[in-house]
Amino acid sequence: MDVNIRDQKNSTPLHWACYTRSEMALNYLLTMKPNLEAKDSSGFTPLHIAIPHVEKLGSTRNVKSLLLRGADRNAIDNHGKTPMDLIPTDFEEGTKDELVQILSEQSYCECMMLKVPLIPLKRNHKTQ
């Protein structure tokens, strides 16, 4: 299956997974190493499309998944807008603040709340 195939609007399956808010489809497609920077006819990357759909989905998981896989948070569409510029002003404050924080972080691990263990693990009989 070609995960980078384009339709008449130059959208890829990843664009459609973000548009339809399908976490399952998005995560399945992400395992196939799609082009995260593919732009549709409006210049939108999948991340651009995922942002306005966060509130309807009730979760920022799709945005986090794209960022964790390496989506460019500074990608610019045909109107010179980045994904952060597309956060709707009518979003609830908590949702808006979370998106701003996620898109501002430089580390992809931090957006998923993954931390490096501070205590080195010791070998035991199970970890020879």
Backbone hydrogen bonds, N-H to C=O, Kabsch-Sander energy under -0.5 kcal/mol:
donor,donor_aa,acceptor,acceptor_aa,energy
3,V,1,M,-0.9
5,I,2,D,-1.2
7,D,11,S,-1.5
10,N,7,D,-2.0
14,L,3,V,-0.5
16,W,12,T,-1.8
17,A,13,P,-2.3
18,C,14,L,-1.9
19,Y,15,H,-2.5
20,T,16,W,-2.5
21,R,18,C,-0.7
22,S,17,A,-2.0
23,E,21,R,-1.0
26,L,22,S,-2.5
27,N,23,E,-2.8
28,Y,24,M,-2.2
29,L,25,A,-2.7
30,L,26,L,-2.4
31,T,27,N,-1.0
31,T,28,Y,-0.6
32,M,29,L,-1.4
33,K,30,L,-1.2
36,L,34,P,-1.0
38,A,35,N,-1.2
40,D,44,F,-1.9
41,S,9,K,-2.5
43,G,40,D,-1.9
49,I,45,T,-1.6
50,A,46,P,-2.3
51,I,47,L,-1.6
53,H,49,I,-0.5
53,H,50,A,-0.7
54,V,51,I,-1.6
57,L,53,H,-1.9
58,G,54,V,-2.0
59,S,54,V,-1.3
64,K,60,T,-2.5
65,S,61,R,-2.8
66,L,62,N,-2.1
67,L,63,V,-2.3
68,L,64,K,-2.8
69,R,65,S,-1.6
70,G,67,L,-1.1
71,A,66,L,-2.6
73,R,71,A,-0.8
75,A,72,D,-1.4
77,D,81,K,-2.2
78,N,42,S,-2.0
80,G,77,D,-1.8
84,M,73,R,-0.5
85,D,82,T,-0.6
86,L,82,T,-0.7
86,L,83,P,-1.1
87,I,84,M,-1.4
91,F,88,P,-1.2
96,K,92,E,-2.8
97,D,93,E,-3.0
98,E,94,G,-2.2
99,L,95,T,-2.3
100,V,96,K,-2.4
101,Q,97,D,-2.4
102,I,98,E,-2.8
103,L,99,L,-2.8
104,S,100,V,-1.2
105,E,101,Q,-1.5
111,C,107,S,-1.0
112,M,108,Y,-0.7
112,M,109,C,-0.8
113,M,110,E,-1.4
114,L,109,C,-2.5
127,T,124,N,-1.1
